């Protein structure tokens, strides 16, 4: 092996004991710059991922809102609070009886205010959901 052959690597002593204060400060500045660059790259990647997620969410068409879907949504939330079905976000079954009572009262108020202004199907759905919620609540409370 001749002297003109290059190994392609260098050995650098990373122990700071022998460095002067200036050299230590330069190394700290380099490390801070690398950290800042990594943070910037992370933030840019996060922003890009969030933008892509927003774009995908906007592409998903939502079904039209109807009165039936509205009351069904309210009653489903009440059944989750009753512990009859697991929370779709957490998968846990938790009870919140005051919230159930408030939702039943709200649905009762809506039922009174919309009487004779709904289609037969809407009235039937509303009456059945309200009855089921009230009976489930009574069973739960005791």
Secondary structure by P-SEA (a helix, b strand, c coil): ccccccccbbbbbcccccccaaaaaaaaaaaaaaaaaaaaaaaaaaaaaaaaaaaaaaacccccccaaaaaaaaaaaaaaaacccccccccbbbbbaaaaaaaaaaaaaaaaaacccccaaaaaaaaaaaaaaaaaaaaaac
